[in-house]
Amino acid sequence: MGKNDAADDVPPGLLHESVRIDCLHHLFERQVHQTPQRIAVIAGDKSLTYLNLNHQAEKIASWLRMKGTGPETIVAVCMDRSLELVVALLAILKAGGAFLPIDPLLPDRRKVELVSDGEIQLVLVGNVDLDRFGKSNSIVTTIPDPSGLPECEDIEHSQIDGSSLAYVIYTSGSTGRPKGVMIEHRSIVNLMTWSQNAYPMGESDRLLQRTSIGFDASIWELFAAFTGGSTLVMAPSEDSRNLASLVSTIRKYEVTQLQLVPSLFSLLIDEPGFRECNSLERVFCGGEQLTGLLVERFRKLRLRASLNNFYGPSEAAVDVTSYTVEDQSIPARIPIGKAIAGTRLVVVGKDMMPVQSGESGELLIGGVCLARGY
């Protein structure tokens, strides 16, 4: 369907000559203009078109603004994978705020600590999570049903730009106490724009969202599909614990793009039925060392999907390098690849000077990808 064909279905003020791409949600809004009636997100037997998802997010954004959400304010989100989760994240961005994703499966004490440490003014939760924060906590609320909210005009974004805060994610704490990493819009937009150029996704693609929202890899899953008009498939909660369920989801929804850590990928390769996941076109690995042995096992399945290795710390907007594994020569350790656009990598020695090729050293990362304060 072309732009003119869908114009009658689009609320007044939504269509413009061009869409400014300064912020993460602008990538989504551009696609709303281009393919308003295409399915944007699926969760179980429910789905939303790009237009309907935008409409719901706009209404929640207006509600959030009335509650004080605006530039540089952080709204925590503690919700299971659902349509409501996607609506909430987009709404926070549209309201001008930044989101802090919290895994609902975290211990209740840890959730409270994250909210307290981040000086959060509002926490959006699903109905099942309301009691976990305590009924007396006035900043915790369930996201309202958009159908019960009044219509609103197109949200104005002039108060935020690429330097505005987009989200806060907490590190794993492997080097000490977990800390909140503050990512600006320009950093995550750089990743999404590069990703769409390097690994294009189109209207026929379906990307599976299965990573816990408490990990930064989920940010790419949640928003990458929207850069090319693809469909985001929200994995059922049982997929996190049951490999057979994960395989069933991939086959049922004909998932074409899949991201997972190598340790889970290793288990998935051995799962009966995975070799029949013929819809897969790309598998992305990250978060752990990808080995040549694992690649060889995957190749024996003879699936058509390419295998790609990503690397990056939370402090650098999810990923800073990529490497596509070739069939001709598979090394024992798969390289992390080359720097993505807008990023510079240098390996230095103890004297902080660049080392020669083949020498070991410490990897330094620079560029637009870096979190605020780095």
WOQUITA-V483351 format. One record per pair of residues at least 24 apart in sequence whose C-alpha atoms are under 10 Angstrom apart, sorted by the first residue. I is the first residue (numbers start at 1). J is the second residue. D is the distance in Angstrom with one decimal. If there is no record, write none. Layout:
# WOQUITA-V483351
I/J/D
I/J/D
This chain:
# WOQUITA-V483351
1/34/8.7
1/35/7.0
1/36/8.7
1/37/7.9
1/38/8.7
2/33/9.6
2/34/7.2
2/35/7.3
2/36/9.3
2/37/10.0
3/32/9.8
3/33/6.9
3/34/5.8
3/35/7.2
3/36/8.3
4/33/10.0
4/34/9.5
6/33/8.9
6/34/8.9
6/35/8.1
6/36/7.0
6/37/7.5
7/33/8.8
7/36/9.0
9/36/8.3
9/37/8.7
9/51/8.5
10/36/7.7
10/37/9.6
10/51/7.3
10/52/9.7
10/55/9.5
11/51/9.2
11/55/8.7
11/153/8.9
11/154/8.6
12/153/8.5
12/154/8.3
13/153/8.0
13/154/6.5
13/155/9.9
14/51/9.8
14/54/10.0
14/153/9.3
14/154/6.7
14/155/9.6
20/157/9.9
20/161/9.8
21/161/9.0
21/162/8.7
21/185/9.9
21/186/9.4
21/189/8.2
21/193/9.9
22/157/10.0
22/160/8.6
22/161/5.6
22/162/5.0
22/163/8.7
22/164/9.5
22/185/7.1
22/186/6.6
22/189/7.5
22/190/9.8
23/93/8.4
23/94/9.4
23/96/9.8
23/157/9.3
23/160/8.0
23/161/6.2
23/162/5.6
23/163/8.8
23/164/8.3
23/165/9.5
23/166/7.9
23/184/8.6
23/185/5.0
23/186/6.5
23/187/9.3
23/188/8.3
23/189/6.4
23/190/9.8
24/90/8.9
24/93/7.7
24/94/9.4
24/161/9.8
24/162/8.7
24/166/7.5
24/184/9.3
24/185/5.8
24/186/7.9
24/187/9.2
24/188/6.8
24/189/5.5
24/190/9.3
24/192/8.3
24/193/9.9
24/223/8.1
24/224/10.0
24/226/10.0
24/227/9.6
25/54/9.9
25/89/9.3
25/90/6.5
25/91/9.0
25/92/9.6
25/93/6.4
25/94/6.8
25/96/10.0
25/166/9.4
25/185/9.0
25/189/9.0
25/223/8.6
25/226/9.1
25/227/9.7
26/90/9.9
26/93/9.4
26/94/8.8
26/157/9.5
26/189/9.1
26/226/9.9
26/227/9.4
27/189/8.0
27/192/8.6
27/193/8.7
27/223/8.7
27/224/9.2
27/226/6.8
27/227/5.6
27/228/8.8
27/229/9.8
28/53/9.9
28/54/8.5
28/90/8.7
28/223/7.9
28/224/9.3
28/225/8.9
28/226/5.2
28/227/6.3
28/228/8.8
28/229/8.4
29/54/7.5
29/90/9.9
29/94/9.9
29/226/8.7
29/227/9.3
30/226/9.0
30/227/8.2
30/228/9.5
30/229/9.3
31/226/6.8
31/227/6.9
31/228/7.1
31/229/5.9
31/230/9.4
32/226/9.0
32/229/8.3
34/228/9.8
34/229/8.2
35/203/8.8
35/228/9.8
35/229/6.8
35/230/9.9
36/229/9.3
38/203/8.0
38/204/10.0
38/229/7.5
38/230/8.4
38/231/8.2
39/203/9.1
39/229/8.5
39/230/7.9
39/231/6.0
39/232/8.5
40/203/9.5
40/206/9.4
40/225/8.2
40/226/7.2
40/229/7.2
40/230/6.7
40/231/4.7
40/232/6.1
40/233/8.7
41/82/9.2
41/83/7.1
41/86/8.2
41/87/9.9
41/206/9.1
41/207/9.5
41/222/9.7
41/225/9.1
41/226/9.3
41/230/8.7
41/231/5.4
41/232/4.6
41/233/5.8
41/234/7.4
42/82/8.3
42/83/7.2
42/206/9.5
42/208/9.7
42/231/7.3
42/232/6.3
42/233/4.9
42/234/6.1
42/235/9.0
42/253/9.0
43/81/7.8
43/82/5.7
43/83/6.1
43/84/9.6
43/209/10.0
43/232/8.7
43/233/6.2
43/234/5.0
43/235/7.1
43/236/7.5
44/82/8.5
44/83/9.4
44/233/8.5
44/234/7.6
44/235/8.0
44/236/7.1
44/249/9.5
44/253/9.6
46/82/9.1
46/83/7.8
47/82/9.8
47/83/7.4
47/231/9.7
47/232/9.7
47/233/9.2
47/234/10.0
48/83/7.8
48/87/9.9
48/231/9.7
49/231/9.2
50/226/8.8
50/229/8.4
50/230/9.9
50/231/9.3
52/87/10.0
53/83/8.6
53/84/9.6
53/86/8.4
53/87/6.6
53/90/8.9
53/91/9.8
54/87/8.0
54/90/8.1
54/91/8.6
54/94/9.7
55/87/9.3
55/91/9.8
55/146/8.7
55/151/9.0
55/152/9.1
55/154/9.2
56/84/9.4
56/87/6.6
56/88/9.1
56/90/9.4
56/91/8.1
56/145/8.8
56/146/5.6
56/147/7.9
56/149/9.3
56/151/9.7
57/84/9.3
57/86/8.5
57/87/5.1
57/88/6.8
57/89/8.3
57/90/5.9
57/91/4.5
57/92/8.3
57/93/9.3
57/94/7.6
57/95/9.3
57/146/8.1
57/155/9.9
58/87/8.9
58/88/9.9
58/90/8.3
58/91/6.1
58/92/9.4
58/93/9.9
58/94/7.0
58/95/8.1
58/146/9.1
58/151/8.9
58/152/7.3
58/153/8.3
58/154/7.1
58/155/6.6
59/87/9.7
59/91/7.8
59/94/9.9
59/95/9.8
59/144/9.7
59/145/9.5
59/146/6.2
59/147/8.7
59/148/9.5
59/149/6.6
59/150/7.3
59/151/6.7
59/152/6.2
59/153/8.8
59/154/9.3
59/155/9.0
60/87/7.8
60/88/7.2
60/89/9.9
60/90/9.0
60/91/5.6
60/92/8.1
60/94/9.1
60/95/8.5
60/143/8.0
60/144/7.5
60/145/8.5
60/146/6.4
60/147/10.0
60/149/7.9
60/150/9.8
60/152/9.6
61/87/9.3
61/88/8.3
61/89/9.6
61/90/8.1
61/91/4.4
61/92/6.0
61/93/7.9
61/94/5.9
61/95/4.8
61/96/8.5
61/97/9.4
61/152/9.4
61/155/7.7
62/91/8.2
62/92/9.5
62/94/8.7
62/95/6.7
62/149/9.2
62/150/9.2
62/151/9.2
62/152/7.0
62/153/8.9
62/154/9.4
62/155/7.5
63/91/9.1
63/92/9.9
63/95/8.7
63/143/9.6
63/144/8.8
63/146/9.4
63/149/8.0
63/150/9.2
63/152/9.6
64/88/9.7
64/91/7.8
64/92/7.2
64/94/9.5
64/95/6.6
64/96/9.5
64/97/9.1
64/122/9.2
64/143/9.6
65/91/9.7
65/92/8.9
65/94/9.5
65/95/5.9
65/96/8.4
65/97/9.0
66/95/9.6
67/121/9.4
67/122/8.5
68/95/9.4
68/97/9.5
68/121/8.7
68/122/9.1
69/93/9.6
69/94/9.9
69/95/6.4
69/96/7.0
69/97/5.8
69/98/8.8
69/121/8.7
69/122/8.5
70/94/9.1
70/95/5.8
70/96/4.6
70/97/4.8
70/98/8.4
70/157/9.9
70/159/8.5
70/160/8.9
71/95/8.0
71/96/4.8
71/97/5.0
71/98/7.7
71/157/9.6
71/159/6.9
71/160/6.3
71/161/9.5
71/164/7.0
71/165/7.5
71/166/9.3
72/96/7.6
72/97/5.8
72/98/6.6
72/99/9.9
72/160/8.9
72/164/6.8
72/165/5.8
72/166/8.4
72/167/9.6
73/97/5.1
73/98/6.1
73/99/8.5
73/119/9.5
73/120/8.0
73/121/7.8
73/122/9.3
73/165/8.3
73/166/9.7
73/167/9.9
74/98/4.8
74/99/5.5
74/100/6.6
74/115/9.9
74/118/8.0
74/119/8.2
74/120/5.9
74/121/7.1
74/122/7.6
74/123/9.1
74/165/8.6
74/166/8.8
74/167/7.7
74/168/7.9
75/99/4.9
75/100/6.0
75/101/8.6
75/115/9.3
75/118/9.6
75/119/9.7
75/120/6.3
75/121/6.7
75/122/5.2
75/123/5.8
75/124/7.3
75/139/9.8
75/167/9.0
75/168/9.5
76/100/4.4
76/101/5.8
76/102/6.9
76/111/10.0
76/114/9.0
76/115/7.2
76/118/8.9
76/119/10.0
76/120/6.7
76/121/8.3
76/122/6.4
76/123/4.6
76/124/6.1
76/125/8.5
76/139/9.9
76/140/9.1
76/167/9.5
76/168/9.0
77/101/4.9
77/102/5.9
77/103/8.5
77/104/9.1
77/115/10.0
77/122/8.7
77/123/5.8
77/124/4.8
77/125/6.1
77/126/8.9
77/140/9.7
77/142/9.8
77/143/9.6
77/213/9.1
77/214/9.9
78/102/4.8
78/103/6.0
78/104/5.4
78/105/9.2
78/106/9.7
78/111/8.6
78/123/7.3
78/124/6.2
78/125/4.9
78/126/7.1
78/129/7.5
78/130/9.4
78/140/9.8
78/142/9.7
78/213/8.6
78/214/9.2
79/103/7.2
79/104/5.9
79/105/9.5
79/124/7.6
79/125/5.3
79/126/5.2
79/127/8.8
79/128/8.8
79/129/7.5
79/130/10.0
79/142/9.4
79/143/9.8
79/213/8.7
80/104/6.5
80/105/8.8
80/125/8.7
80/126/7.2
80/128/9.3
80/129/9.2
80/212/9.0
80/213/8.7
80/234/9.7
80/236/9.1
80/237/7.5
81/209/8.1
81/210/8.0
81/211/9.5
81/212/8.6
81/213/8.5
81/233/9.6
81/234/5.9
81/235/7.0
81/236/7.1
81/237/7.1
82/126/9.6
82/233/9.4
82/234/6.3
82/235/8.5
82/236/8.5
82/237/9.5
83/232/10.0
83/233/9.6
83/234/7.9
84/125/9.7
84/126/8.4
84/143/7.8
84/144/9.5
84/145/9.0
84/146/9.7
85/124/9.3
85/125/8.9
85/126/8.6
85/143/9.2
85/213/9.8
85/222/9.7
85/234/9.7
86/222/7.5
86/223/9.1
86/232/9.6
86/234/9.3
87/143/9.4
87/146/9.5
88/124/7.9
88/125/9.6
88/143/7.4
88/144/9.8
89/124/9.9
89/167/9.5
89/222/9.2
89/223/9.9
90/223/9.5
91/155/9.9
92/166/9.1
92/167/9.7
93/157/9.2
93/160/9.6
93/165/9.3
93/166/6.9
93/167/8.8
93/185/9.6
94/154/9.8
94/155/6.8
94/156/8.1
94/157/7.0
94/160/9.6
95/155/7.3
95/156/8.3
95/157/7.7
95/159/9.8
95/160/9.6
96/155/9.4
96/156/8.9
96/157/6.7
96/158/9.0
96/159/7.3
96/160/6.3
96/161/9.3
96/164/8.5
96/165/8.7
96/166/8.5
97/160/8.8
97/164/8.6
97/165/7.3
97/166/7.0
97/167/8.4
98/164/8.5
98/165/5.7
98/166/4.5
98/167/4.7
98/168/7.1
98/182/9.3
98/183/9.1
98/184/8.9
98/185/9.4
99/123/9.6
99/124/9.9
99/165/8.8
99/166/6.7
99/167/4.6
99/168/6.2
99/169/8.6
100/166/9.2
100/167/5.8
100/168/4.9
100/169/6.1
100/170/8.5
100/180/9.0
100/181/9.9
100/182/9.5
100/213/9.3
100/214/8.6
101/167/8.1
101/168/7.5
101/169/6.8
101/170/8.8
101/212/9.2
101/213/5.7
101/214/5.7
101/215/8.4
101/216/9.1
101/218/9.5
101/219/9.3
102/169/8.6
102/170/9.0
102/212/8.7
102/213/6.3
102/214/5.1
102/215/8.9
103/212/6.3
103/213/5.6
103/214/4.9
103/215/8.5
104/128/9.4
104/129/7.2
104/132/9.3
104/212/9.0
104/213/8.8
104/214/8.7
105/129/9.7
105/212/9.0
105/214/9.6
106/214/9.0
107/132/9.2
108/132/6.0
108/133/6.9
108/134/9.6
109/133/8.6
114/170/8.4
114/178/9.4
114/179/9.3
114/180/8.7
115/139/9.8
115/140/10.0
117/179/8.9
117/180/8.5
118/168/8.7
118/170/9.8
118/179/9.3
118/180/7.3
160/185/9.1
161/185/7.3
161/186/8.0
162/186/4.4
162/187/7.9
162/188/9.4
162/189/8.3
162/190/10.0
163/187/8.6
163/372/9.0
164/372/9.8
165/371/9.6
165/372/8.4
167/216/9.9
167/219/9.3
167/317/9.9
168/216/9.3
168/314/9.7
168/371/9.5
169/213/9.2
169/214/7.1
169/215/7.3
169/216/6.5
169/219/9.6
169/314/7.4
169/315/8.9
169/317/9.7
170/214/7.4
170/215/7.8
170/216/8.3
170/314/8.0
170/315/9.5
171/214/9.0
171/215/8.0
171/216/8.5
171/313/8.7
171/314/6.5
171/315/8.3
172/214/9.3
172/215/8.3
172/314/9.2
180/314/9.5
180/315/9.3
181/216/10.0
181/314/7.0
181/315/6.0
181/316/9.1
181/317/9.2
181/370/9.8
181/371/6.5
181/372/7.6
181/373/9.1
181/374/9.9
182/314/9.3
182/315/7.8
182/316/9.7
182/317/9.1
182/370/9.2
182/371/5.5
182/372/5.5
182/373/8.1
182/374/9.8
183/314/8.9
183/315/7.7
183/316/8.0
183/317/6.5
183/318/9.7
183/369/8.5
183/370/7.6
183/371/4.8
183/372/6.1
183/373/9.6
184/317/8.6
184/368/9.4
184/369/8.8
184/370/8.7
184/371/6.7
184/372/6.7
185/317/9.7
185/369/9.8
185/371/9.9
186/317/9.7
186/368/7.0
186/369/7.8
186/370/9.7
186/371/9.9
187/316/7.8
187/317/6.1
187/318/9.5
187/342/9.0
187/343/9.9
187/367/8.8
187/368/5.5
187/369/4.5
187/370/6.7
187/371/7.4
187/372/9.3
188/219/8.8
188/220/8.6
188/223/9.8
188/316/8.9
188/317/5.6
188/318/8.0
188/319/9.5
188/368/9.0
188/369/7.1
188/370/9.4
188/371/9.5
189/223/9.8
189/224/9.9
189/227/9.9
189/317/9.2
189/368/9.7
189/369/9.1
190/317/8.8
190/340/9.0
190/341/7.4
190/342/7.0
190/343/9.3
190/368/7.4
190/369/7.1
191/220/8.3
191/224/9.1
191/316/9.6
191/317/7.2
191/318/7.9
191/319/7.2
191/320/8.0
191/340/7.7
191/341/7.8
191/342/8.6
191/343/9.6
191/368/9.5
191/369/7.5
192/219/9.9
192/220/7.3
192/223/7.8
192/224/6.0
192/225/9.3
192/226/9.4
192/227/7.2
192/317/9.9
193/224/8.8
193/227/7.6
193/228/9.9
193/341/8.9
194/340/6.8
194/341/6.1
194/342/8.7
195/220/9.1
195/224/7.6
195/227/9.1
195/319/9.7
195/322/9.6
195/340/8.5
195/341/9.2
196/224/7.5
196/225/8.9
196/226/9.8
196/227/6.7
196/228/7.0
197/227/10.0
197/228/9.8
197/341/9.8
198/322/9.3
198/340/8.9
198/341/9.6
199/282/8.7
199/308/9.8
200/224/9.8
200/225/9.7
200/227/9.1
200/228/7.3
201/225/7.0
201/226/9.1
201/227/7.9
201/228/5.4
201/229/7.7
201/230/6.4
201/231/9.6
201/256/9.3
201/257/8.6
202/226/9.4
202/227/8.7
202/228/5.1
202/229/5.9
202/230/5.4
202/231/8.9
203/228/6.6
203/229/4.9
203/230/4.5
203/231/7.3
204/228/9.7
204/229/8.3
204/230/6.3
204/231/7.8
204/254/9.9
204/255/9.8
204/256/8.7
205/229/8.3
205/230/5.1
205/231/6.3
205/232/8.7
205/254/8.7
205/255/7.3
205/256/5.7
205/257/7.2
205/279/9.5
205/280/9.5
205/281/8.9
206/230/5.9
206/231/4.7
206/232/5.8
206/233/6.5
206/250/9.5
206/253/7.8
206/254/7.1
206/255/4.9
206/256/5.3
206/257/6.2
206/258/8.9
206/279/9.4
206/280/9.2
206/281/9.9
207/231/6.3
207/232/5.1
207/233/5.9
207/234/8.6
207/235/9.9
207/250/9.5
207/253/9.6
207/254/9.3
207/255/6.0
207/256/6.2
207/257/4.6
207/258/6.3
207/259/8.6
207/280/9.6
207/282/9.7
208/232/6.1
208/233/4.8
208/234/6.1
208/235/6.5
208/246/9.9
208/249/8.8
208/250/7.8
208/253/9.1
208/254/9.7
208/255/6.4
208/256/8.1
208/257/6.5
208/258/5.8
208/259/7.6
208/260/10.0
209/233/5.9
209/234/5.0
209/235/5.8
209/236/9.4
209/257/9.5
209/258/8.1
209/259/8.2
209/260/9.9
210/234/6.7
210/235/5.3
210/236/8.0
210/237/8.3
210/239/7.5
210/240/7.2
210/246/9.0
210/258/8.8
210/259/8.1
210/260/8.3
211/235/8.9
211/240/8.2
211/259/8.1
211/260/7.4
211/261/9.3
212/237/9.9
212/240/8.7
215/287/10.0
215/314/8.4
215/318/9.2
216/312/9.8
216/313/8.6
216/314/6.1
216/315/9.5
216/317/7.8
216/318/5.7
216/319/9.2
217/259/8.5
217/260/8.9
217/261/9.8
217/286/8.4
217/287/8.4
217/312/9.4
217/313/9.7
217/314/8.6
217/317/9.2
217/318/6.0
217/319/8.2
218/259/9.2
218/318/8.9
219/317/9.0
219/318/7.7
220/259/9.4
220/317/9.2
220/318/7.4
220/319/8.9
221/257/9.4
221/258/8.8
221/259/7.7
225/257/9.2
231/255/9.2
231/256/10.0
232/257/9.7
243/267/8.0
243/268/6.5
243/269/9.9
243/270/9.7
243/271/6.8
243/272/9.2
243/273/9.9
243/274/9.3
244/268/8.7
244/271/6.9
244/272/7.7
244/273/7.9
244/274/8.6
246/271/9.8
246/274/9.2
247/271/8.0
247/272/8.6
247/273/6.7
247/274/5.9
247/275/9.4
247/276/8.9
247/277/7.4
248/273/8.2
248/274/8.8
248/277/8.9
249/277/9.8
250/274/8.8
250/276/9.8
250/277/6.7
250/278/9.3
250/279/8.0
250/280/8.1
251/276/7.9
251/277/5.7
251/278/7.9
251/279/7.3
251/280/9.0
252/277/9.5
252/279/9.9
253/279/9.0
254/278/8.2
254/279/5.3
254/280/7.5
255/279/6.0
255/280/6.0
255/281/8.4
255/282/9.6
256/280/4.1
256/281/5.0
256/282/6.5
256/283/8.4
256/305/8.4
257/281/6.2
257/282/5.1
257/283/6.1
257/284/7.8
257/305/8.9
257/306/9.9
258/282/6.4
258/283/4.9
258/284/6.1
258/285/8.6
258/305/9.7
258/307/9.9
259/283/5.8
259/284/4.5
259/285/5.9
259/286/7.9
259/307/10.0
259/308/9.3
259/309/9.8
259/310/9.7
260/284/6.5
260/285/5.3
260/286/6.8
260/287/8.4
260/288/9.8
261/285/5.3
261/286/5.3
261/287/5.8
261/288/6.2
261/289/8.8
261/290/8.5
261/309/9.8
261/310/9.9
262/286/6.9
262/287/7.7
262/288/6.2
262/289/7.0
262/290/5.9
262/291/8.3
262/294/7.9
262/295/9.7
262/309/9.5
263/287/9.5
263/288/7.7
263/289/8.9
263/290/8.7
263/294/9.3
265/290/9.7
265/294/8.4
265/295/9.9
265/298/8.9
266/290/9.9
266/293/9.8
266/294/6.5
266/295/9.2
266/297/8.4
266/298/8.4
268/298/9.7
269/294/8.9
269/297/7.4
269/298/6.5
269/299/9.9
269/300/9.7
269/301/8.0
270/297/9.0
270/298/9.3
270/301/9.8
274/301/8.6
274/303/9.3
275/300/9.4
275/301/5.6
275/302/7.7
275/303/6.7
276/301/8.9
276/302/9.8
276/303/8.1
277/303/7.6
277/304/9.6
277/305/9.5
278/302/9.5
278/303/6.3
278/304/7.1
278/305/8.1
279/303/9.0
279/304/8.5
279/305/8.3
280/304/7.2
280/305/5.4
280/306/8.6
281/305/4.0
281/306/6.2
281/307/8.9
282/306/4.8
282/307/6.1
282/308/7.4
282/324/9.9
283/307/5.0
283/308/6.2
283/309/8.7
283/324/9.9
284/308/4.8
284/309/5.9
284/310/6.9
284/322/9.4
284/323/9.7
284/324/9.1
285/309/4.9
285/310/6.0
285/311/8.5
285/322/9.7
285/323/9.9
286/310/4.8
286/311/5.7
286/312/8.1
286/318/9.8
286/319/8.7
286/322/9.4
286/336/9.1
287/311/6.7
287/312/7.8
287/313/8.6
287/318/9.8
287/319/9.6
289/333/7.5
289/334/7.6
289/335/9.0
289/336/8.8
290/332/9.0
290/333/6.6
290/334/5.7
290/335/8.2
290/336/8.8
291/330/9.0
291/331/7.9
291/332/5.8
291/333/4.8
291/334/5.6
291/335/9.1
292/325/9.5
292/329/9.5
292/330/5.7
292/331/5.5
292/332/4.4
292/333/5.6
292/334/6.1
292/335/9.9
293/330/8.6
293/331/8.8
293/332/6.8
293/333/8.6
293/334/9.7
294/332/9.4
294/333/9.8
294/334/9.8
295/325/8.2
295/326/9.9
295/327/9.4
295/330/7.7
295/331/9.4
295/332/9.3
295/333/9.8
295/334/8.7
296/327/9.3
296/330/7.9
296/332/10.0
299/327/8.4
308/334/9.7
308/336/9.3
308/337/9.5
309/334/7.7
309/335/7.7
309/336/6.2
309/337/7.6
310/335/9.4
310/336/6.3
310/337/7.9
310/338/9.7
310/340/10.0
311/335/9.5
311/336/6.0
311/337/8.3
311/338/9.7
311/339/9.4
312/336/9.2
312/339/9.9
312/365/9.4
312/369/9.9
313/365/9.7
313/370/9.6
314/370/9.0
314/371/8.2
315/365/9.7
315/369/8.2
315/370/6.0
315/371/5.2
315/372/8.5
315/373/9.6
315/374/8.0
316/343/9.2
316/365/7.9
316/366/8.5
316/367/8.8
316/368/8.5
316/369/4.9
316/370/4.3
316/371/5.7
316/372/9.4
316/374/9.0
317/368/9.1
317/369/5.5
317/370/6.5
317/371/6.8
318/369/8.6
318/370/9.8
319/343/9.9
319/369/8.5
320/344/8.6
320/345/8.6
320/365/8.1
320/366/9.5
320/367/9.6
320/369/7.4
320/370/9.5
321/345/8.9
339/365/9.2
340/369/9.3
341/367/9.0
341/368/9.1
341/369/9.2
342/366/8.6
342/367/5.7
342/368/5.7
342/369/7.0
343/367/4.5
343/368/6.4
343/369/6.3
343/370/8.7
344/368/9.1
344/369/9.3
